[in-house]
Amino acid sequence: MKLNTILFSALLLATSGSGAFAERLDQKEIVDFIGGKKVLLATGYGIEFPMYYRANGSVTGDGEGTTLGKFFAPKETGRWWVDGSQMCQQFPTWYDGKPLCFELKRTGDTTMIWYREDGKKGTARISG
């Protein structure tokens, strides 16, 4: 019995960051979770890219302080909205001005996994 508990605990720890126990956010939860907050997107290169989701529907991505800023326009403001259970955003030039929508799944009090409609996914965290 004790061995089963240990194995189950180890399995929980091993899979908790993978989204296996992620909670999908609905429209109101998305607004409450990211609205008015800074979201740090994990880039996979040890850099977090800040996105500011204002309550008024504007979103600013600001990579000026990161090394990624030398590869594209480092700062741009667009708009964000919730469509059903997806968070959508659109910028004037990033992604050729096309809107992109994401499913968000909460993995902790300040962490999430995002799934873009084109199949890409990643992680992010809310910053104070």
Backbone bond lengths (Angstrom), bond angles and torsions (degrees), N, CA, C in turn:
res aa  C-N    CA-C-N  psi(-1)  N-CA   C-N-CA  omega(-1)  CA-C   N-CA-C  phi
1 M - - - 1.449 - - 1.518 110.78 -
2 K 1.337 117.31 -45.98 1.456 120.66 -179.51 1.529 110.38 -64.75
3 L 1.330 117.53 -38.91 1.450 121.44 178.79 1.529 110.30 -62.51
4 N 1.334 118.26 -41.29 1.464 121.84 177.66 1.524 111.13 -60.77
5 T 1.322 117.13 -40.90 1.464 121.27 178.80 1.518 110.70 -64.19
6 I 1.324 117.22 -42.66 1.463 121.65 178.54 1.524 110.43 -63.88
7 L 1.330 116.95 -45.87 1.466 120.38 179.52 1.523 111.37 -62.82
8 F 1.335 117.74 -41.79 1.453 121.44 178.56 1.522 110.60 -63.73
9 S 1.314 118.16 -42.20 1.464 122.11 178.50 1.517 110.64 -63.09
10 A 1.324 117.02 -41.93 1.466 120.72 178.63 1.521 110.63 -64.27
11 L 1.322 117.33 -39.75 1.457 121.32 177.81 1.526 110.93 -63.91
12 L 1.316 116.90 -41.81 1.471 120.60 177.47 1.514 111.10 -60.22
13 L 1.321 116.98 -45.80 1.460 120.26 -179.83 1.522 111.30 -64.82
14 A 1.298 117.03 -39.28 1.459 120.78 -177.56 1.519 112.57 -69.22
15 T 1.325 117.56 -29.94 1.462 119.55 -175.19 1.516 113.90 -105.76
16 S 1.324 118.72 -6.39 1.467 120.02 -174.20 1.513 111.89 -63.38
17 G 1.317 119.99 -32.54 1.456 121.12 179.08 1.517 113.05 -84.17
18 S 1.303 118.77 -6.91 1.458 121.00 -174.88 1.514 113.65 -89.27
19 G 1.320 117.63 -6.10 1.452 120.25 -178.74 1.508 113.45 94.41
20 A 1.338 117.72 0.65 1.454 120.55 -178.58 1.524 111.35 -60.80
21 F 1.325 117.46 -29.57 1.453 121.31 -178.90 1.520 111.07 -117.28
22 A 1.320 117.30 28.37 1.459 121.99 -177.78 1.524 110.56 -77.76
23 E 1.312 115.25 145.18 1.460 122.45 179.45 1.533 109.01 -102.90
24 R 1.316 116.71 117.61 1.460 121.26 179.02 1.526 109.57 -68.03
25 L 1.323 116.07 133.54 1.459 120.98 -178.18 1.526 111.01 -91.35
26 D 1.338 116.10 139.21 1.460 120.45 174.93 1.530 109.22 -93.77
27 Q 1.320 117.01 -176.42 1.459 122.26 -173.38 1.533 112.98 -54.27
28 K 1.317 117.59 -52.67 1.466 121.07 -178.31 1.527 110.92 -65.73
29 E 1.331 117.22 -40.57 1.462 120.99 -179.64 1.528 111.53 -64.52
30 I 1.334 117.05 -36.83 1.464 120.46 177.27 1.520 109.91 -61.82
31 V 1.334 116.21 -49.38 1.466 120.79 -179.56 1.528 110.07 -60.03
32 D 1.319 117.29 -45.30 1.462 121.28 -179.64 1.530 111.98 -66.45
33 F 1.333 117.20 -35.91 1.459 121.58 -173.97 1.527 112.35 -75.82
34 I 1.354 117.90 -41.61 1.468 118.83 -175.65 1.523 114.40 -114.28
35 G 1.320 118.19 -18.52 1.463 120.60 -177.67 1.522 111.95 -61.56
36 G 1.329 116.27 127.01 1.452 121.26 -179.67 1.519 113.86 76.66
37 K 1.331 116.94 16.88 1.466 119.76 -174.83 1.525 112.25 -126.59
38 K 1.339 114.52 161.76 1.461 121.42 172.45 1.524 107.01 -95.46
39 V 1.329 115.71 127.02 1.460 122.00 179.05 1.524 107.28 -112.09
40 L 1.313 116.54 129.04 1.459 121.97 179.60 1.520 108.81 -102.58
41 L 1.329 116.01 114.54 1.463 121.62 -179.41 1.519 109.64 -87.91
42 A 1.320 116.79 127.64 1.461 120.95 175.93 1.528 107.77 -73.41
43 T 1.322 116.81 127.68 1.459 120.47 -177.42 1.514 113.60 -92.72
44 G 1.323 116.63 -14.33 1.456 119.72 -176.08 1.517 112.18 88.08
45 Y 1.317 117.96 -2.57 1.458 123.01 179.31 1.525 111.05 -116.35
46 G 1.328 116.57 20.45 1.448 120.64 -179.58 1.518 113.55 78.40
47 I 1.318 116.72 10.97 1.464 122.52 -179.05 1.521 107.90 -117.88
48 E 1.318 116.37 139.22 1.458 120.95 173.99 1.531 107.90 -106.75
49 F 1.327 115.80 128.54 1.459 121.95 -177.91 1.528 109.21 -97.91
50 P 1.340 118.26 118.43 1.468 120.38 -175.94 1.528 113.37 -80.01
51 M 1.323 114.54 134.80 1.459 123.25 174.67 1.530 107.01 -126.40
52 Y 1.324 116.95 129.58 1.459 122.06 -178.45 1.524 109.23 -107.18
53 Y 1.329 117.27 108.33 1.462 123.49 -178.47 1.527 108.87 -96.97
54 R 1.318 116.15 95.48 1.462 120.02 -176.98 1.531 110.92 -77.90
55 A 1.322 115.05 151.38 1.463 121.13 -178.74 1.523 111.75 -63.55
56 N 1.341 118.21 -21.83 1.465 121.43 -179.33 1.532 113.03 -81.10
57 G 1.345 117.80 1.37 1.461 121.09 177.68 1.516 114.53 96.56
58 S 1.327 118.38 -0.22 1.466 118.91 175.82 1.527 108.64 -92.39
59 V 1.319 115.30 151.27 1.460 121.59 177.48 1.522 107.41 -135.54
60 T 1.326 115.40 134.00 1.463 120.82 178.38 1.517 108.94 -122.39
61 G 1.318 114.49 125.64 1.455 120.94 171.76 1.513 106.81 -98.61
62 D 1.323 116.88 130.10 1.459 119.86 -173.85 1.517 110.43 -132.75
63 G 1.315 115.74 95.34 1.455 121.08 179.30 1.508 113.15 -101.08
64 E 1.332 117.01 15.17 1.461 119.94 -178.22 1.525 112.62 -58.86
65 G 1.308 117.49 -34.20 1.460 120.75 -178.72 1.517 113.61 -88.27
66 T 1.334 117.79 7.58 1.466 121.01 -179.35 1.516 110.02 -115.71
67 T 1.312 116.98 162.39 1.458 120.72 176.70 1.518 111.72 -70.50
68 L 1.330 117.70 -16.20 1.466 120.71 178.57 1.523 111.28 -68.85
69 G 1.334 117.14 -22.91 1.457 121.51 -176.71 1.512 113.84 -60.11
70 K 1.321 118.61 -21.32 1.465 119.79 -179.54 1.529 112.44 -80.75
71 F 1.334 117.91 -7.75 1.462 121.18 -178.05 1.529 113.72 -97.99
72 F 1.325 118.26 -13.06 1.465 121.35 -178.23 1.522 107.95 -160.38
73 A 1.343 116.08 173.45 1.465 119.45 175.67 1.518 106.57 -56.38
74 P 1.335 117.86 113.14 1.453 119.72 -169.71 1.522 115.73 -71.28
75 K 1.323 117.82 -17.80 1.464 118.78 -177.45 1.524 108.63 -141.85
76 E 1.333 114.65 132.21 1.462 118.61 178.08 1.522 109.23 -153.97
77 T 1.315 115.48 145.14 1.459 121.38 177.82 1.517 109.40 -113.78
78 G 1.308 115.09 132.27 1.454 122.26 176.93 1.515 109.05 -133.14
79 R 1.321 115.18 -148.96 1.464 119.10 178.96 1.518 109.50 -131.25
80 W 1.331 114.49 156.85 1.463 120.52 176.13 1.514 108.80 -134.66
81 W 1.330 115.33 153.35 1.459 122.29 179.86 1.520 108.54 -157.27
82 V 1.309 115.54 168.82 1.465 120.75 177.62 1.519 107.87 -113.38
83 D 1.327 115.74 128.76 1.455 122.72 178.60 1.526 106.99 -120.22
84 G 1.332 115.62 102.06 1.462 119.74 -176.02 1.507 109.74 67.18
85 S 1.330 116.71 -116.50 1.465 120.42 179.17 1.532 111.31 -109.53
86 Q 1.328 116.66 23.50 1.463 120.38 178.70 1.519 111.01 -122.79
87 M 1.329 115.43 142.86 1.452 122.03 172.78 1.525 106.62 -92.55
88 C 1.312 116.21 128.91 1.459 121.04 -179.90 1.522 109.30 -118.27
89 Q 1.325 115.64 153.24 1.456 120.28 176.94 1.519 109.13 -149.00
90 Q 1.327 114.71 154.74 1.459 120.88 -179.98 1.519 108.35 -147.79
91 F 1.325 115.38 133.93 1.456 122.24 179.45 1.525 109.14 -118.05
92 P 1.329 118.03 155.22 1.466 120.13 -179.27 1.533 114.03 -59.11
93 T 1.355 118.24 -44.02 1.467 119.41 -177.62 1.528 113.52 -120.51
94 W 1.331 118.61 -30.60 1.464 119.10 -179.83 1.522 109.23 -60.14
95 Y 1.310 116.65 140.35 1.476 123.18 -178.25 1.523 110.89 55.89
96 D 1.340 115.37 33.89 1.469 122.51 179.08 1.529 112.37 56.52
97 G 1.318 116.72 29.61 1.458 121.29 177.76 1.521 114.84 74.31
98 K 1.325 117.28 7.16 1.469 120.63 -178.53 1.527 110.81 -81.71
99 P 1.332 118.14 140.56 1.462 119.67 175.34 1.531 110.35 -72.61
100 L 1.330 115.30 142.97 1.456 121.90 176.16 1.517 108.36 -125.63
101 C 1.320 116.41 141.54 1.462 120.87 -179.99 1.527 110.00 -120.19
102 F 1.327 115.15 149.42 1.451 122.84 -173.99 1.521 110.55 -135.00
103 E 1.314 115.98 143.86 1.458 121.61 166.87 1.525 105.31 -94.03
104 L 1.314 117.04 135.07 1.459 121.27 179.85 1.517 109.67 -113.66
105 K 1.321 115.54 134.93 1.464 121.23 176.24 1.521 108.42 -125.95
106 R 1.316 114.91 123.20 1.464 120.77 178.59 1.525 109.19 -75.35
107 T 1.338 115.41 132.28 1.459 121.00 177.50 1.525 111.65 -114.02
108 G 1.321 117.36 -5.19 1.455 123.17 179.59 1.523 108.49 -172.30
109 D 1.312 116.91 -175.14 1.468 120.41 -179.02 1.523 112.57 -61.17
110 T 1.328 117.09 -32.87 1.462 120.68 -177.48 1.526 112.59 -131.10
111 T 1.323 117.80 16.23 1.464 120.08 -177.15 1.524 111.35 -125.41
112 M 1.325 114.99 154.21 1.461 120.19 -179.14 1.520 111.00 -153.52
113 I 1.310 113.66 164.22 1.459 123.16 168.67 1.525 105.80 -114.87
114 W 1.334 116.76 136.11 1.462 120.01 175.95 1.528 108.58 -113.80
115 Y 1.322 114.10 145.13 1.458 122.22 178.76 1.517 107.36 -125.38
116 R 1.313 117.10 113.88 1.453 120.76 179.62 1.516 109.22 -83.73
117 E 1.326 116.54 151.68 1.458 121.59 -175.05 1.528 113.54 -61.48
118 D 1.345 117.94 -17.92 1.462 120.23 178.53 1.526 112.64 -90.25
119 G 1.351 116.78 6.73 1.445 121.34 176.79 1.517 114.89 99.46
120 K 1.312 118.32 -12.09 1.463 120.27 178.00 1.529 109.44 -73.43
121 K 1.333 116.44 151.46 1.453 120.58 178.39 1.513 109.56 -146.84
122 G 1.321 114.90 163.55 1.452 120.06 179.51 1.510 110.34 -168.83
123 T 1.312 115.30 -172.79 1.451 121.00 179.91 1.515 110.26 -121.29
124 A 1.315 115.42 160.43 1.454 121.29 178.18 1.521 108.60 -155.97
125 R 1.336 114.51 164.66 1.454 119.30 176.06 1.529 109.21 -141.59
126 I 1.316 114.63 150.67 1.448 121.65 176.80 1.517 107.98 -82.93
127 S 1.311 116.13 134.27 1.459 121.47 177.78 1.520 109.02 -110.09
128 G 1.337 116.02 141.14 1.473 122.04 -179.24 1.450 114.39 -50.48
